[in-house]
Amino acid sequence: MSTETENAMDPNGLFREENYTDQKMGAIRKLIPVCADGSDDPDRAVNFFGSAQVMTPMGAIPLNFALEGTSIGEAAQDFAGKAAIAVEEAAKEMERMRREQASQIVVPGQGGQGGGPGSGIIT
């Protein structure tokens, strides 16, 4: 069982979030470290994360990726390269899943609970 302490937020690990978008390619999340009182924490680095969607025959797949940079402008310049890598990785994962699905051998009479059509059990 979890305790209340295990589920508590870490007051020394808080971030304020700002969102930016060009309304074309995607969005950038800027995570600014803050102290427990809500003031900026200059001892920790600001983090940037990009998000976009890629359309597939199965629908939209969300992509999320870390961005390099110390400003929103630098993060925006890093967006295209990191988005391309995320698309490539998603395509590889989809292909891996497709191969895995295709390699499953379906044998009549297996996988059922018994008694149903093709189960091989006479009732």
N, C-alpha and C positions, 0 to 999 in steps of 0.2 A: 504494500500500500504506500502511496506517496503521502508525504506530510506537507503541511502548509509551507514549511521552510523550503522544501524542494521545488515548490511551484511559485515561489516568490520571485519577483523581478529583481535583478541586481541593480541597486541604485548607483553603482560605480560603472555600469556598462550601458548607460542609457544614451540614445541618439535622438536628435530631432531630424525629421525627414522633410525634405523639400523635393517637389516634383517638377520636372521640366519636359516639354515636348515641342517638336516642330510640327506636329499634327500630320506628319507624312510617314516618317520612318519608324518612330517609336517613342520611347520615353526614357528619361534618365532620372534615377533617384539619387539624391545627395543626402548622405547620412552624416550629420554633424554631431560629434561627440559632445555631450553635456554633462555637467556635474549634477549631483543629486538636487541642488537648488534650482536647476534649469539654466544656469549660466553656461556659456561655451567652455569646453574643457580643452585648453591649448596643448595638453600633454598627450593627446591621442589624435591620430590622423583622421581626416575627413575621408569617407569612402564613397565611391560612385558605382552605381549598377545600372546597366542598360536593360531594357526589355523591348521586345518586338514580337510579332507573330509571323509565322510562315503558313501559307495556305497549302493544304494537301488535299487529295481526294477524300480523305477522312474528315476534313475540316481544319480549322485553325489550330496550330500548335504553338503554345507560348514559349518564348525563348528568354532566358535571363542569363546575364553574364556580367562579370566584374569589368570595370573600366579603369584605365590608368589615367592619372592626371591629378593636379593639385587645384585645378579650377574647373568650372563647368565648361569653359571653352575647350580646355585640353581634353576633358572627358568626351565632349561632343566630337572632337577630331578623332578620338580612338574608337568611336561607336561603329563606324562602317566595318573596320577590320575585325573587331570582336564579334559583330553580328554575323559576318561571313563565316567565321570559325564556328559559331554556335549553330548556324544553318547546316554546315558540313557535318558537325557532330550529331545533330538531330537526324540527318539523312542516313548516316552510318548506323545509328541506333535503330531507326525504322527498318533498314535493310536487315540488320541482325535479327530483329523480332520477326520479320517476314520469313527469313530462312528457318528460324527456330519453329515457327508455326507450320511451315511447309514440310519440315522434316519429321513431324509427329506422325507416326504410323497408326492408322485407324484399322483395328482388327474387329471384325464383326463378333459380337457376343462379349466384348470386354468393355469395362467402364460403366456398365449399368448396375442398377441395384438388384437385378434379377427379376424374372417374371415378366418382363416387358418384351416387346417384339425384338427378335434377334438376340435374346439373352441366352438361348440354348437350354433354358430350363423348361421342362414340361410341367404344366400345372393342371 
